[in-house]
Amino acid sequence: MHRTLEIIAIGLFAILAAGLGWKLVATLDGWTSTVILALAAVVGYALADLISGIVHWLGDRYGSETTPLIGPIFVRPFREHHLDPKAITRHGFVETNGSNCIVSVPCMAVAFFVIPETPSLFSTFLLGGKLAFCLAIFATNQFHKWAHMDNPPRLVPLLRSISLILTPEHHGIHHSAPFDRNYCITVGWWNPLIHRIFKEANP
């Protein structure tokens, strides 16, 4: 049942991503909107990294595998991952990315029907940021999986070298005692700040 839901969510994600992209193109009007789009993409990507860290922290620290609704879908994968970090490398495309699509689809649907496609910088920023955010959330578990793989795809080292995706060295700190840092798993930009905040909140 859950796998079926994941497959449906991945299909809907693809449709909505295309729809948001189509609306985004309709808002572009001149070089200024292109600059705004680039800014929105960076903001959306960075926000996805932040959210990945907060969700990861919550999944590691709170609830259990039997917590209603979120337990089997979100808490269990985080807990099992710590017992067998390499297990994620044996997951197929659906198992790796389905849960993130389940979360993203409702938000994408709201954005598609609410944000206007009129040529305005505000619409460009909202649509561009939302699309970048959702694409980054979709890719987060894939980046996480690659960080645990011994032989990831050829393009991965290049993306790591320019600090666009999670590296094994950075993420390896999360799997080392005392297991209380580097929760962000999209790229890890926010990890120093998040560690400082969580450390001050839980001295």
C-alpha positions as CSV (number, residue, x, y, z in Angstrom):
1,M,0.0,0.0,0.0
2,H,2.8,2.4,1.0
3,R,4.8,1.7,-2.2
4,T,1.7,2.3,-4.3
5,L,1.3,5.7,-2.6
6,E,4.9,6.5,-3.3
7,I,4.6,5.7,-7.0
8,I,1.5,7.8,-7.3
9,A,3.2,10.6,-5.4
10,I,6.2,10.5,-7.7
11,G,4.0,10.7,-10.8
12,L,2.0,13.6,-9.3
13,F,5.3,15.3,-8.4
14,A,6.5,15.1,-12.0
15,I,3.2,16.5,-13.3
16,L,3.1,19.4,-10.8
17,A,6.8,20.2,-11.3
18,A,6.2,20.5,-15.0
19,G,3.1,22.7,-14.3
20,L,5.0,25.0,-12.0
21,G,7.8,25.2,-14.6
22,W,5.3,26.1,-17.3
23,K,3.7,28.9,-15.1
24,L,7.2,30.1,-14.1
25,V,8.2,30.6,-17.8
26,A,5.1,32.6,-18.3
27,T,6.2,35.1,-15.6
28,L,9.6,35.8,-17.1
29,D,9.9,39.2,-18.8
30,G,13.4,40.6,-19.3
31,W,16.7,40.2,-17.6
32,T,15.5,41.5,-14.3
33,S,13.1,38.5,-13.9
34,T,16.1,36.2,-14.8
35,V,18.1,37.7,-11.9
36,I,15.1,37.3,-9.6
37,L,14.7,33.7,-10.7
38,A,18.4,33.0,-10.0
39,L,18.0,34.5,-6.5
40,A,14.8,32.5,-5.9
41,A,16.5,29.3,-6.9
42,V,19.3,29.9,-4.4
43,V,16.8,30.7,-1.7
44,G,14.7,27.7,-2.4
45,Y,17.7,25.3,-2.5
46,A,19.1,26.7,0.8
47,L,15.6,26.5,2.4
48,A,15.4,22.8,1.4
49,D,18.8,22.1,3.0
50,L,17.5,23.8,6.2
51,I,14.3,21.9,6.3
52,S,16.1,18.6,5.7
53,G,18.2,19.3,8.8
54,I,15.2,20.2,11.0
55,V,13.2,17.1,9.8
56,H,16.2,14.9,10.2
57,W,16.8,16.2,13.8
58,L,13.1,15.6,14.7
59,G,13.2,12.2,13.2
60,D,16.3,11.2,15.1
61,R,15.1,12.7,18.4
62,Y,11.4,12.4,18.7
63,G,8.6,9.9,18.2
64,S,8.9,6.2,17.5
65,E,8.3,3.8,14.7
66,T,4.7,3.3,16.0
67,T,3.9,7.0,16.2
68,P,0.6,7.4,14.2
69,L,1.0,8.5,10.6
70,I,4.6,9.8,10.8
71,G,6.1,6.8,12.6
72,P,6.2,4.2,9.8
73,I,6.8,6.8,7.0
74,F,9.4,9.1,8.5
75,V,10.7,8.0,11.9
76,R,11.4,4.4,11.0
77,P,13.7,5.2,8.0
78,F,15.8,7.5,10.1
79,R,16.2,5.1,13.0
80,E,16.9,2.1,10.7
81,H,19.4,4.2,8.8
82,H,21.5,4.6,11.9
83,L,21.5,0.9,12.5
84,D,22.6,0.2,8.9
85,P,23.9,3.3,7.1
86,K,24.6,1.4,3.9
87,A,21.0,0.1,3.6
88,I,20.0,3.2,1.8
89,T,22.4,2.3,-1.0
90,R,20.3,-0.8,-1.7
91,H,17.1,1.1,-2.0
92,G,15.5,1.6,-5.4
93,F,14.4,4.9,-6.9
94,V,10.8,4.6,-5.5
95,E,11.9,3.7,-2.0
96,T,14.6,6.4,-1.9
97,N,12.4,9.3,-3.2
98,G,8.8,8.4,-2.6
99,S,8.3,9.7,0.9
100,N,9.6,13.1,0.0
101,C,7.2,13.3,-2.9
102,I,4.3,12.4,-0.6
103,V,5.1,15.5,1.5
104,S,5.8,17.8,-1.4
105,V,2.8,17.1,-3.6
106,P,0.2,18.9,-1.5
107,C,2.4,22.0,-1.2
108,M,3.1,22.0,-4.9
109,A,-0.6,21.7,-5.7
110,V,-1.4,24.7,-3.5
111,A,1.4,26.7,-5.2
112,F,0.2,25.7,-8.7
113,F,-3.4,26.8,-8.1
114,V,-2.7,29.9,-5.9
115,I,0.4,31.6,-7.4
116,P,-0.5,33.6,-10.5
117,E,1.4,33.3,-13.7
118,T,1.3,37.0,-14.6
119,P,4.6,38.6,-15.6
120,S,5.6,40.0,-12.3
121,L,8.8,39.7,-10.3
122,F,6.8,38.6,-7.2
123,S,5.3,35.7,-9.1
124,T,8.7,34.8,-10.6
125,F,10.3,34.8,-7.1
126,L,7.4,32.7,-5.6
127,L,7.2,30.2,-8.4
128,G,11.0,29.9,-8.9
129,G,11.6,29.6,-5.2
130,K,8.9,27.0,-4.8
131,L,10.0,24.9,-7.7
132,A,13.7,25.0,-6.6
133,F,12.7,24.1,-3.1
134,C,10.6,21.1,-4.1
135,L,13.1,19.8,-6.6
136,A,15.8,20.0,-3.9
137,I,13.6,18.3,-1.4
138,F,12.9,15.6,-4.0
139,A,16.7,15.2,-4.5
140,T,17.7,15.2,-0.9
141,N,17.4,11.5,-0.2
142,Q,19.1,10.8,-3.5
143,F,22.0,13.1,-2.5
144,H,22.0,11.3,0.9
145,K,22.1,7.9,-0.8
146,W,25.0,9.0,-3.0
147,A,26.9,10.1,0.2
148,H,26.8,6.5,1.4
149,M,27.7,4.9,-2.0
150,D,31.2,3.7,-2.7
151,N,30.8,4.3,-6.4
152,P,28.2,7.0,-7.1
153,P,27.4,8.3,-10.6
154,R,30.1,10.1,-12.5
155,L,28.6,13.6,-12.2
156,V,28.4,13.4,-8.4
157,P,32.1,14.2,-7.7
158,L,31.8,17.3,-9.8
159,L,28.7,18.5,-7.9
160,R,30.5,17.8,-4.6
161,S,33.6,19.7,-5.7
162,I,31.5,22.9,-6.1
163,S,29.6,22.3,-2.8
164,L,26.2,21.7,-4.5
165,I,25.4,18.4,-2.9
166,L,26.2,16.4,0.3
167,T,29.7,14.9,0.6
168,P,30.6,11.7,2.4
169,E,33.1,13.5,4.5
170,H,30.6,16.1,5.7
171,H,27.8,13.6,6.3
172,G,30.2,11.0,7.9
173,I,30.4,13.3,11.0
174,H,26.7,12.7,11.6
175,H,27.4,9.0,11.8
176,S,30.3,9.4,14.3
177,A,29.9,9.8,18.1
178,P,28.3,11.7,19.7
179,F,25.9,11.6,16.6
180,D,24.5,15.1,17.3
181,R,25.5,17.2,14.4
182,N,25.3,17.6,10.6
183,Y,21.6,16.8,10.3
184,C,21.2,18.7,7.0
185,I,21.4,16.2,4.1
186,T,20.8,18.2,1.0
187,V,24.1,19.8,0.9
188,G,24.9,20.8,4.5
189,W,25.3,24.6,4.2
190,W,23.2,25.1,7.4
191,N,24.9,22.5,9.6
192,P,27.3,24.8,11.5
193,L,24.5,27.2,12.4
194,I,22.0,24.4,13.3
195,H,24.6,22.7,15.5
196,R,25.2,25.9,17.4
197,I,21.5,26.5,17.9
198,F,20.7,22.9,19.0
199,K,23.7,22.9,21.3
200,E,22.6,26.1,23.0
201,A,19.0,24.8,23.3
202,N,20.2,21.5,24.8
203,P,23.4,22.2,26.8
